[in-house]
Amino acid sequence: MVIGVTMVKVVPGQERTVYNALREIEGIKDVYHVFGEYDFVVVLEVEGLSVLNRLVDTIREIHNVTATQTVVGAEL
C-alpha cells in the first residue's frame, strides 16, 4: 500500500467544482480544503507507485486545477 499526499491549487472561485470532481476519483481517501498556497490537501491510498502516478495525472487533468505537489509516505 502506498500513501501519497497531493496539494492542489485551483482557479479562484472554482473550489467547489474541483472538490466535487476529486471526491469522485477512486483511490482518494480524503480531501481537505485549506488556506494558503494550495487550496486542497488530498490523501491518496493506492496499491503501488505506478497507480499513484496515474492518480496524480488524473488530478492534474481536472478542469480548473492549476498546480499540484505530491509527497509519498515512507516507512520508518
N, C-alpha and C positions, 0 to 999 in steps of 0.2 A: 504494500500500500504506500502511495506517495501522497504527501500533503504539500500543497502549494498555497501561497497567499499572493493574490494579484491585486494591486492597487489600480483603480480605473479612473481616468479623467474623462469628463463628458462636456459636450456643448452646454453652456449655461441655459437653464430653463428646461433641459431635456432629461433631468434626473429620473423622473417617474417612468418615462418611456424606457430608458435603459434599464432601470431596476426591474421592470416587468419582464423585459427580454432576458435578463440574467437569471431570474427565478425559473425560467422555463428550460434552462440548459441542464441536461443530465451531467452529474459529476460535480456540480456546485453545491457545496454543503451549506454555506451561509453567505449572506450578503449584508454588509453594514454600510449605511450612509454615514459619511464622516465629513468633518470640516477640515480644511487645509488645502494642501497642494492637489490632493486627489479627492474625488467625490465618493468613491466606494472602496471598501476593502472586501475582497471576495475570497472565501476559503474554499479550496478545491481539494477533493479527495478522490483519487483515481488509482488504477492498478499499476501504472508504470510511467516512466518519464516520457515515452512516446505519446501516450494518451494525454498526459499533462500538456505537452507541446501542442497537440491538436486542439485541446480545450482552450488554451490561451489564444490560439489563432482564431477560434470561433468567437471568443470575446472581442478580439480586435476588429472583427468583421461587423459587429453590431453598429447599425447606423447611429451616429452622434457620439461614438466613442472616439476620443482624440488621442489618447495615450494610455499605455499600461506599463506597469513594472511588476515583475514577478520574482518572488523568492521561493526557494524549495526547502522544506524542512529536512533536517539531518538528524540521525540518531546519535546519541551520546554514548 
